[in-house]
Amino acid sequence: MNTTVKDINIEDYDYPLPDERIAKYPLPERDASKLLVFNGKDISDAHFRDICRFLPEKSLLVLNETKVVRARLSFRKESGAAIEIFCLDPVNDDYQVSFASTKEVKWHCLVGNSRRWHDEILSMPLNINDKKVILNAERINKNDESSTVRLFWSPEGLSFAEVLEAAGEVPLPPYLHRDAETSDRERYQTVFAHYDGSVAAPTASLHITERLIGEIKAAGHDMTKITLHVGAGTFRPVSTDKIGDHQMHSETIILKKNAIEEILKAVREKRTVIPVGTTSMRTLESLYWLGVMIKKDGFAPRVLHVNQWVPYQDNVLSGGEESLETVLKYLEENHLDHLQATTSLMIAPSCPIMLTKGLITNFHQPKSTLLLLVSALIGERWKECYRYALDNDFRFLSYGDSCLFLTI
């Protein structure tokens, strides 16, 4: 085990971020945001709509097509006490199976005002398509971090996706310090969002418009889509001095076979693979380590999980091409059209970056694992980039401006 990474002090990844620099709302136009460009040597700025000017020839952009669900449910007890249930992920079921359920689901949830919720079943009246519906919540058990909640509704027949769409609120990041508004339903969602499952948006993609997608393709670049369902843990700060004591959250990733084939083709042709967002980068790099694990442990079907410390073990590494070929062989031998796994991968300095040659991302919170990820890609130059952004009126965090980091 490479112990150096575990000794990293999170205080070294701090920077001053005044509250007024945090973008509370998005700009009127998605692609009007500022773009910081770091080409491995120099720092400059432009606007996101001009990003084609800076992409290496025939780049492959990797987009996360997860869809943010209205995960915040506000119930009120007969006493008047408010209980908020924040849906995190389904218990046992696949996301899409859970969202398609027409009777009941069980989810891991965070519960606000938890001490006021005892054994009673909470109820919420709804009107869905002019039909009266009652959504009920029953807490099955709880632990230190979350509760298991059974959600069921009557009359049956509506899908959980439909019920959540009607009952829930957009789960805005806590650092915005405001309630979700009607406009957030559109703006805290990418234009290509497809698969329900996230409780936070892949925010780097919020800058992308349909027009810009057309321009990027017309300029000779390719795009492929993957899925990582973003969990609430993405906002969890590192609360320990050393990152070796920090427990990374687990998230579900899904890659269709044709997306893996497109990534492999780009790697073979030595084209630049650029994930749009840290979620896409975690998915790409997890994909590499899944190939390494399959190569080592064999091709029998099994539950696949990338542990946070896998890259720092004394593994014999294969190249990116061999790893992707191994994953495709695993899919073929098991008659699968997609790869599904979970990942707790921590990308930090000294982590080998195997498939990613650049990154489009927003600016991240101080002392966060996402800053560690950026540092793993571009090294200590992240400090200069963030200082430049602070000195040049860039807007920060989820609704803020963006960066293009290149390593070539």
N, C-alpha and C positions, 0 to 999 in steps of 0.2 A: 504493500500500500504506500502510495505517495503521501507522506504525512504533512508535507509542506502546505498543501491546500487547506488542511484542517486547522492550520495555525494562522490562517489569514485573519487579521483583525478587522472587523466590520467598520471600525472608526476610520479606517483609511479610505472608506468609500462614502464619506460624508461630504456635503457641500452646503453652503447657505442657500435656502430656497424661501424667500419671503412669500407670504400668502398671496400677495397681489400679483405674483408672477404665475400662479396656478390658474389656468384658463377655466373659468367656471362654466362657460358656454362655448359652443363651436362657432367658427366664423360662418357668415351667411352662405359662403360657397365652400364646398369641401376642399377643392384643390387650390384654394387661395392661400393656404397656410404657407408659412416660411419653411424653407428647406435648408438645413445645414449640410454641407457637403465636405466630407473628409476623404481625400483620395489616397491616404496612406502617407502623404507628405504635408499637403497644404489644407487649410480650412477656408471655405468661402460660403456665401449664402446666395440663395435664389428663392424661387417659389416652387411648391410641389408640382404645379402644372407643367413646369419646365424639366421634370426629372429625366425625360428621354435624352436630354443633352449630356447627361452625366453617366448613363448606364454603359458599361462595356459592351462591345459589339456582340450581338446575338446572345444576350443574357437570358437566363431562365429565371423568372420570378415565381416564387412559391407562395400562394395565398391560402389563408385559413378561412374556409367557408362555413365555420360554425356560426350558429345564430343565437343571439342573446334572448333568453326567455324572461318573461316577467316573473322573476323568482321571488319577489317580496309579497307576502300575503299578510294583510292586516285584519286580524279578528278582534272582536270585542266581546268580553264576557258579559253576562247578565248584570254583574256588579258595575260595569262600565270600564273596567280595566282593559287596556289595549295589550294584545299579544301579537307580536310580529313573528311570522314564520318565514325564514329565508331558506328556500330549497337549494340544496347543494348538488346532490347526485342521487340517482336511484339505488335502492338496496337490491342487489342481485340482478335485476333486470338490465338489459341493454337500454340505452337512452331511447332509441326509437321505439322499442317495445313498450317502454313505460309511457311515452307520450301518446302512443296509439291505444292505450288501455281505455276501456269505456265503462269501467266500474270502480276501480280503486287502484291506488299505487302506494308504495312505501318508499320514502326518501329520507336520506340523512339531511338534517336541517339544523340551522342555527335558530335559537329561539330568543327573541327579545322580551324582557320582563318575565323571564322564565320562572322566577319564584312565585309569581302570581298564578301560574297555570298548574293546577293539581291533577285530579283524575278525570275531570269533566271533559266531555266532547265539545269542542268549539264549533260554531256554525256561522256561515256567512250566506245571506240571501243574494242571488244573482239574477240578472235578466239576460239571457243569451238567445239571440234571434227571436225575441218576443216570447221566450219560454222561461218560466220561473224555475230556477234551479237552486238547490241548497248544497253548498260545499261544506263538508265536515272535516274536522281534524282531530285525531286521537293520538296522544303521545304514547308510544309503546315502551320505550326506554330512553334513558339519557346517560351520557357520560360527561367527562370534564369539558369536552370541546363541542359536542353536538348531541342532537336527539334523533331518534328514529321516530318518524311521524307517519301514520297511516292517513291518507287523504282519500275520502270517498264522497260520492255525490249522488243525488237523486233529483229527477229520475235518471236512470242509467241510459247510456246510448251516446252521449257526447264523449269525445276523446279528452284525455287529460290535457292535451295541447290546447284544445278549444276552451276548456275550463280555466286553465292558467292564463290564457290570453285575455279572458274576460275579468278574472279576479285579481290578477297580480299587477304589480308596478315594476317599471324598469329599475333594475338594481344598479343605480349609479354608484361610482366609487365613493367611499366615505369621506375622502379629502375634499370633495366638492362642497360639502356642508350645505346641501340644499336638497329639497324633495324633487323627485322626477316630475317633469312637465310633459305636456302632450307632444311637444316638438322632439323630446328625447326618444320617443318611440321610433322615429325615423333616423335621427342623427346619431344615436348610440347603437347603430346597426350598420354594417357594411352594405354596399349596394349589391353584393353577390352572396349575402348570407343565405344559407340553405338548410343546414341540419340543426334542429333545436338541440340545445344542451349547455350553453355557456351562461355564466352569471356575471361575466364581464366581457366587454368587446375586445377583439384583437385590434387595438386602437390605431396602429400604424396604417391599417387598411381603411380607416374612416376618411382618409384624404382622397381615396380613389373614386373617380366618377366613371360612368359608362363611356363618356367621351374620351377620357384619358386611357381607358383600357384599349379603345380602338387605336389611339395614337401610338401606344406602346407596341401593339402588334404590327401596326403599319411601319414602324421603325425597324422591324426585323427581330424583335424580341419575342420570346415565348412565355406563356404562363401555364402553370398547372396548379391544381387545388388539392389541398389536404385538409384534414380536420383534427383540431385539438380543442376539446371542450374545456374552456377556461374556468377554473374553479376559484372560489373566494380566497383560497390560499395565496393567489397571486398578489393580494394586497397585504399579506401578513409580513410585517417587518422582521428583520433579523434582530431578535431580542437578546441574543447571546454575544459575548465579546468575540469569541472565536467561531468561525462558521462551521467548524467541525462539530459543534454542539447544536447546530440548527437542523431541524427536521423538515425536509422539503415535502410539500404537498404532492399528492398523486393526481394525475389528470389522464383522461382517456384520449388516445390518438387513434385515428382511422385513416388508412391510406389505400386508395383503390389501386389495383394492379397496374392500370394504365398510367397512373401518376408516377409510380415507382419506375416504370419503364421509361417515362419521359425524363426523369431525374438521371437514370442510368445513361441514357443517350447523351445528355448534356455533359456528364462526367467523362464519358468516353471521348467526346469531342473537345474536351478541355475548355468548355464554355463556362462562363461565370454563373454560378448558382447563387441567387440572392433571395433569401427568405424575406417576406414582407411581415415584419413583426417578430418579437421574441418568441411568440407561440409557434410560429412556423419554423424558427430556428431550433427550438427545443424538439420539435417533431422530426426535422431533418437529422439532427445529430442523434436522436434516440433511434431513428431508423438504422443508422450506421451500427450502433451498438447492438441492436436486435440481430443484425446480420452476423456480428461477431459471436453473439450468444448461441444462435442457431448452428453456426459452423462448429462451435465447441461441443454443444450438447446433443446434436442430432436433429432430425427432421420430423420427429413424431409430433402430432398436434398437442398443444398444451397452452395454458394461460401464460402469456408473455408479459413480463414487467421489467423495466429498466430501473435498477436501483440508483440512488443519487450518487453513489461513489464508484459505479462501474468503470468510468473512464480512468480512474486513478489507480486501478488494480494493475498488477504486473501481467497484463495480457500480451500475447503476441498479436500485434495488430495486422490485419489485412488491409489492403487499400480500399478506398471507397467503392471502386468498381467491383471488386470481389465480394464485398459485403452486400451490395445491392443485388448482385447475381445470386447470392446465397438466399436472400429473402425471396426473390422471385422463384427460385427452385422450391423453397418451402411452400409457397402458395400453390405451385403446380402439383407437387406431390400430395398435398392435402385437399386439392380440388377447391381452392378458395379464390374468390375474385377480389378480396380485399384483405388487408392486414389490420387486425385490431389488437391493441395492447394498452397497457398503462405505463406511465413514466413518472419518475420522481427525479429525473436527471438534474443535477446541479452543474451548470456550466460556469466555471470560475477560472481565474488565472491558473495556468499549468494544465488545464483540460485540453487535450488535443482536439482541434476543430477539423473535422474530417470532410465534410461536404459543403460547408458554407464558405463563400469567398467574398461576401459582402452582407450588408444588413440594412434594411429600411426600418426605422423604428422611431418612436417618440422619445421624449426625455423622461427619465424615470426618477422615482423617489430617492432621496438620500438613504444610504445604508440599506439598500434593497438587493435581493438576489439578482434582479435584472441589471443593476449596475455591475455586478460581478460578471454577468454574461457579456456585457459590452466590453469590459476590461479584458476578458478572455480573448475577445476578437481583435481589439486594436491596442491593447496594452495600456500603459499609463497616459497615453495621449487623450484618453477620455476626459481627463481633467482640463486639458486645454480646450477641448470641444465644448464642454459645459461652461467653462469660464467665458468663452467667446459668445455662447448663447445668452448668458446672463448680461454680458456687456452690450449686446446688440438687440435687446428687447424681444427675444424669443419668448413664446408662451409655452408653459410646461404642463406635463402630465397628459391625462387621457384626451382632453379636448384641445390640447396644445399643438405646437408645431412639431416638425419632424426632422430626422437626420437620414443621410445616406452615408454609411460607412463602407469603404472599400479597402480590401487588403492587398490589392495588386496594383 
